[in-house]
């Protein structure tokens, strides 16, 4: 029973990468739109900070997947 090991699920990494790419592109679109319309510096800063959300989502998904695999692989069944 202790010879089974978990591996990271690649679909999670692919999904996290797609979310990161899509979120970054959408955020950049809004930043460029605000810059072209000459909005305030504070507004541009707020939208630019919104670009951090895809980074956070990507990091959290990858971290949780690593934690799941690590927890499974460190668990041993006594015989």
VMD Tcl script that builds the backbone (N, CA, C; Angstrom):
set m [mol new atoms 237]
animate dup $m
set s [atomselect $m all]
$s set {name element resname resid chain x y z} {
  {N N UNK 1 A 0.821 -1.187 0.000}
  {CA C UNK 1 A 0.000 0.000 0.000}
  {C C UNK 1 A 0.871 1.259 0.000}
  {N N UNK 2 A 2.018 1.222 0.661}
  {CA C UNK 2 A 2.872 2.400 0.755}
  {C C UNK 2 A 3.692 2.633 -0.507}
  {N N UNK 3 A 3.524 1.792 -1.507}
  {CA C UNK 3 A 4.292 1.937 -2.731}
  {C C UNK 3 A 3.586 2.813 -3.767}
  {N N UNK 4 A 2.408 3.323 -3.445}
  {CA C UNK 4 A 1.680 4.207 -4.352}
  {C C UNK 4 A 2.094 5.651 -4.098}
  {N N UNK 5 A 2.328 6.359 -5.168}
  {CA C UNK 5 A 2.710 7.768 -5.056}
  {C C UNK 5 A 1.817 8.608 -5.959}
  {N N UNK 6 A 1.499 9.783 -5.507}
  {CA C UNK 6 A 0.687 10.705 -6.302}
  {C C UNK 6 A 1.602 11.584 -7.140}
  {N N UNK 7 A 1.111 11.974 -8.303}
  {CA C UNK 7 A 1.816 12.923 -9.154}
  {C C UNK 7 A 0.886 14.118 -9.365}
  {N N UNK 8 A 1.492 15.235 -9.717}
  {CA C UNK 8 A 0.675 16.423 -9.968}
  {C C UNK 8 A -0.200 16.198 -11.187}
  {N N UNK 9 A -1.423 16.683 -11.101}
  {CA C UNK 9 A -2.392 16.561 -12.176}
  {C C UNK 9 A -2.124 17.682 -13.165}
  {N N UNK 10 A -1.709 17.349 -14.354}
  {CA C UNK 10 A -1.290 18.350 -15.344}
  {C C UNK 10 A -2.439 19.237 -15.798}
  {N N UNK 11 A -3.674 18.752 -15.717}
  {CA C UNK 11 A -4.822 19.563 -16.132}
  {C C UNK 11 A -4.947 20.812 -15.268}
  {N N UNK 12 A -4.611 20.689 -13.974}
  {CA C UNK 12 A -4.662 21.849 -13.080}
  {C C UNK 12 A -3.659 22.898 -13.537}
  {N N UNK 13 A -2.463 22.471 -13.907}
  {CA C UNK 13 A -1.444 23.412 -14.378}
  {C C UNK 13 A -1.874 24.074 -15.682}
  {N N UNK 14 A -2.463 23.303 -16.568}
  {CA C UNK 14 A -2.932 23.858 -17.841}
  {C C UNK 14 A -4.069 24.848 -17.597}
  {N N UNK 15 A -5.018 24.474 -16.737}
  {CA C UNK 15 A -6.136 25.365 -16.412}
  {C C UNK 15 A -5.641 26.649 -15.758}
  {N N UNK 16 A -4.693 26.525 -14.841}
  {CA C UNK 16 A -4.138 27.709 -14.174}
  {C C UNK 16 A -3.429 28.604 -15.185}
  {N N UNK 17 A -2.700 28.011 -16.120}
  {CA C UNK 17 A -2.019 28.793 -17.152}
  {C C UNK 17 A -2.997 29.520 -18.063}
  {N N UNK 18 A -4.085 28.850 -18.437}
  {CA C UNK 18 A -5.100 29.484 -19.285}
  {C C UNK 18 A -5.765 30.634 -18.544}
  {N N UNK 19 A -6.109 30.423 -17.273}
  {CA C UNK 19 A -6.705 31.505 -16.472}
  {C C UNK 19 A -5.743 32.675 -16.334}
  {N N UNK 20 A -4.474 32.382 -16.120}
  {CA C UNK 20 A -3.465 33.425 -16.000}
  {C C UNK 20 A -3.365 34.223 -17.294}
  {N N UNK 21 A -3.291 33.540 -18.422}
  {CA C UNK 21 A -3.167 34.214 -19.718}
  {C C UNK 21 A -4.406 35.047 -20.035}
  {N N UNK 22 A -5.587 34.459 -19.847}
  {CA C UNK 22 A -6.828 35.182 -20.148}
  {C C UNK 22 A -6.997 36.390 -19.229}
  {N N UNK 23 A -6.747 36.199 -17.949}
  {CA C UNK 23 A -6.891 37.304 -16.999}
  {C C UNK 23 A -5.910 38.430 -17.271}
  {N N UNK 24 A -4.694 38.072 -17.653}
  {CA C UNK 24 A -3.690 39.082 -17.949}
  {C C UNK 24 A -4.073 39.866 -19.203}
  {N N UNK 25 A -4.525 39.165 -20.226}
  {CA C UNK 25 A -4.924 39.859 -21.459}
  {C C UNK 25 A -6.110 40.790 -21.228}
  {N N UNK 26 A -7.092 40.340 -20.464}
  {CA C UNK 26 A -8.248 41.184 -20.165}
  {C C UNK 26 A -7.820 42.396 -19.347}
  {N N UNK 27 A -6.965 42.172 -18.359}
  {CA C UNK 27 A -6.462 43.285 -17.549}
  {C C UNK 27 A -5.675 44.292 -18.367}
  {N N UNK 28 A -4.820 43.807 -19.251}
  {CA C UNK 28 A -4.051 44.710 -20.107}
  {C C UNK 28 A -4.960 45.509 -21.036}
  {N N UNK 29 A -6.015 44.882 -21.511}
  {CA C UNK 29 A -6.977 45.595 -22.355}
  {C C UNK 29 A -7.572 46.782 -21.602}
  {N N UNK 30 A -7.986 46.542 -20.358}
  {CA C UNK 30 A -8.579 47.624 -19.575}
  {C C UNK 30 A -7.559 48.703 -19.224}
  {N N UNK 31 A -6.327 48.325 -18.945}
  {CA C UNK 31 A -5.295 49.320 -18.666}
  {C C UNK 31 A -5.053 50.184 -19.893}
  {N N UNK 32 A -4.931 49.565 -21.050}
  {CA C UNK 32 A -4.698 50.326 -22.284}
  {C C UNK 32 A -5.895 51.227 -22.605}
  {N N UNK 33 A -7.098 50.730 -22.356}
  {CA C UNK 33 A -8.299 51.537 -22.595}
  {C C UNK 33 A -8.316 52.747 -21.668}
  {N N UNK 34 A -7.958 52.580 -20.421}
  {CA C UNK 34 A -7.947 53.704 -19.484}
  {C C UNK 34 A -6.859 54.706 -19.844}
  {N N UNK 35 A -5.696 54.213 -20.273}
  {CA C UNK 35 A -4.619 55.120 -20.659}
  {C C UNK 35 A -5.018 55.922 -21.886}
  {N N UNK 36 A -5.676 55.288 -22.850}
  {CA C UNK 36 A -6.071 55.998 -24.077}
  {C C UNK 36 A -7.163 57.028 -23.808}
  {N N UNK 37 A -7.975 56.807 -22.797}
  {CA C UNK 37 A -9.037 57.759 -22.467}
  {C C UNK 37 A -8.578 58.813 -21.456}
  {N N UNK 38 A -7.302 58.796 -21.102}
  {CA C UNK 38 A -6.717 59.767 -20.172}
  {C C UNK 38 A -7.454 59.805 -18.834}
  {N N UNK 39 A -7.686 58.640 -18.252}
  {CA C UNK 39 A -8.310 58.588 -16.925}
  {C C UNK 39 A -7.273 58.992 -15.879}
  {N N UNK 40 A -7.710 59.049 -14.653}
  {CA C UNK 40 A -6.811 59.477 -13.583}
  {C C UNK 40 A -5.748 58.419 -13.305}
  {N N UNK 41 A -4.687 58.861 -12.679}
  {CA C UNK 41 A -3.593 57.962 -12.340}
  {C C UNK 41 A -4.079 56.916 -11.335}
  {N N UNK 42 A -4.942 57.313 -10.415}
  {CA C UNK 42 A -5.471 56.376 -9.416}
  {C C UNK 42 A -6.285 55.290 -10.098}
  {N N UNK 43 A -7.096 55.651 -11.078}
  {CA C UNK 43 A -7.887 54.661 -11.809}
  {C C UNK 43 A -7.008 53.665 -12.539}
  {N N UNK 44 A -5.956 54.168 -13.166}
  {CA C UNK 44 A -5.023 53.280 -13.868}
  {C C UNK 44 A -4.327 52.363 -12.865}
  {N N UNK 45 A -3.967 52.893 -11.710}
  {CA C UNK 45 A -3.314 52.091 -10.676}
  {C C UNK 45 A -4.233 50.974 -10.189}
  {N N UNK 46 A -5.508 51.293 -9.982}
  {CA C UNK 46 A -6.471 50.289 -9.503}
  {C C UNK 46 A -6.636 49.170 -10.526}
  {N N UNK 47 A -6.777 49.540 -11.795}
  {CA C UNK 47 A -6.928 48.521 -12.834}
  {C C UNK 47 A -5.638 47.713 -12.972}
  {N N UNK 48 A -4.494 48.374 -12.876}
  {CA C UNK 48 A -3.221 47.658 -12.963}
  {C C UNK 48 A -3.064 46.683 -11.800}
  {N N UNK 49 A -3.534 47.056 -10.619}
  {CA C UNK 49 A -3.490 46.136 -9.477}
  {C C UNK 49 A -4.409 44.940 -9.720}
  {N N UNK 50 A -5.451 45.139 -10.510}
  {CA C UNK 50 A -6.328 44.034 -10.881}
  {C C UNK 50 A -5.602 42.971 -11.684}
  {N N UNK 51 A -4.473 43.341 -12.283}
  {CA C UNK 51 A -3.669 42.363 -13.013}
  {C C UNK 51 A -3.045 41.329 -12.076}
  {N N UNK 52 A -3.037 41.624 -10.786}
  {CA C UNK 52 A -2.481 40.675 -9.824}
  {C C UNK 52 A -3.401 39.478 -9.585}
  {N N UNK 53 A -4.697 39.624 -9.858}
  {CA C UNK 53 A -5.626 38.524 -9.618}
  {C C UNK 53 A -5.272 37.267 -10.410}
  {N N UNK 54 A -4.960 37.357 -11.703}
  {CA C UNK 54 A -4.554 36.123 -12.396}
  {C C UNK 54 A -3.297 35.496 -11.802}
  {N N UNK 55 A -2.382 36.315 -11.334}
  {CA C UNK 55 A -1.159 35.794 -10.720}
  {C C UNK 55 A -1.506 35.054 -9.431}
  {N N UNK 56 A -2.385 35.632 -8.623}
  {CA C UNK 56 A -2.792 34.993 -7.375}
  {C C UNK 56 A -3.511 33.677 -7.638}
  {N N UNK 57 A -4.419 33.666 -8.593}
  {CA C UNK 57 A -5.152 32.440 -8.910}
  {C C UNK 57 A -4.186 31.356 -9.376}
  {N N UNK 58 A -3.270 31.716 -10.257}
  {CA C UNK 58 A -2.285 30.762 -10.762}
  {C C UNK 58 A -1.438 30.205 -9.611}
  {N N UNK 59 A -0.982 31.076 -8.745}
  {CA C UNK 59 A -0.143 30.644 -7.626}
  {C C UNK 59 A -0.899 29.742 -6.663}
  {N N UNK 60 A -2.128 30.105 -6.347}
  {CA C UNK 60 A -2.921 29.324 -5.400}
  {C C UNK 60 A -3.227 27.940 -5.958}
  {N N UNK 61 A -3.634 27.856 -7.232}
  {CA C UNK 61 A -3.936 26.556 -7.824}
  {C C UNK 61 A -2.707 25.651 -7.834}
  {N N UNK 62 A -1.568 26.181 -8.223}
  {CA C UNK 62 A -0.352 25.371 -8.243}
  {C C UNK 62 A 0.093 24.969 -6.843}
  {N N UNK 63 A -0.018 25.877 -5.883}
  {CA C UNK 63 A 0.391 25.577 -4.511}
  {C C UNK 63 A -0.489 24.486 -3.906}
  {N N UNK 64 A -1.791 24.590 -4.099}
  {CA C UNK 64 A -2.702 23.592 -3.542}
  {C C UNK 64 A -2.479 22.220 -4.168}
  {N N UNK 65 A -2.175 22.185 -5.455}
  {CA C UNK 65 A -1.890 20.913 -6.113}
  {C C UNK 65 A -0.612 20.292 -5.546}
  {N N UNK 66 A 0.422 21.109 -5.346}
  {CA C UNK 66 A 1.663 20.606 -4.752}
  {C C UNK 66 A 1.428 20.112 -3.325}
  {N N UNK 67 A 0.619 20.840 -2.555}
  {CA C UNK 67 A 0.317 20.429 -1.181}
  {C C UNK 67 A -0.452 19.110 -1.152}
  {N N UNK 68 A -1.387 18.936 -2.090}
  {CA C UNK 68 A -2.169 17.710 -2.155}
  {C C UNK 68 A -1.266 16.510 -2.429}
  {N N UNK 69 A -0.374 16.659 -3.392}
  {CA C UNK 69 A 0.541 15.575 -3.751}
  {C C UNK 69 A 1.501 15.294 -2.601}
  {N N UNK 70 A 2.030 16.336 -1.998}
  {CA C UNK 70 A 2.977 16.169 -0.896}
  {C C UNK 70 A 2.322 15.470 0.292}
  {N N UNK 71 A 1.095 15.863 0.626}
  {CA C UNK 71 A 0.388 15.253 1.756}
  {C C UNK 71 A 0.115 13.773 1.491}
  {N N UNK 72 A -0.275 13.440 0.282}
  {CA C UNK 72 A -0.530 12.037 -0.040}
  {C C UNK 72 A 0.756 11.224 0.017}
  {N N UNK 73 A 1.809 11.765 -0.537}
  {CA C UNK 73 A 3.070 11.023 -0.603}
  {C C UNK 73 A 3.745 10.890 0.759}
  {N N UNK 74 A 3.421 11.729 1.712}
  {CA C UNK 74 A 4.019 11.642 3.039}
  {C C UNK 74 A 3.210 10.786 3.994}
  {N N UNK 75 A 2.036 10.314 3.564}
  {CA C UNK 75 A 1.178 9.508 4.405}
  {C C UNK 75 A 1.542 8.027 4.223}
  {N N UNK 76 A 1.783 7.364 5.328}
  {CA C UNK 76 A 2.121 5.943 5.287}
  {C C UNK 76 A 1.071 5.157 6.062}
  {N N UNK 77 A 0.768 3.982 5.566}
  {CA C UNK 77 A -0.176 3.098 6.222}
  {C C UNK 77 A 0.629 2.065 6.992}
  {N N UNK 78 A 0.325 1.907 8.267}
  {CA C UNK 78 A 1.018 0.893 9.068}
  {C C UNK 78 A 0.427 -0.464 8.743}
  {N N UNK 79 A 1.302 -1.422 8.652}
  {CA C UNK 79 A 0.862 -2.768 8.257}
  {C C UNK 79 A 0.643 -3.655 9.446}
}
mol reanalyze $m
mol bondsrecalc $m
mol representation Tube
mol addrep $m
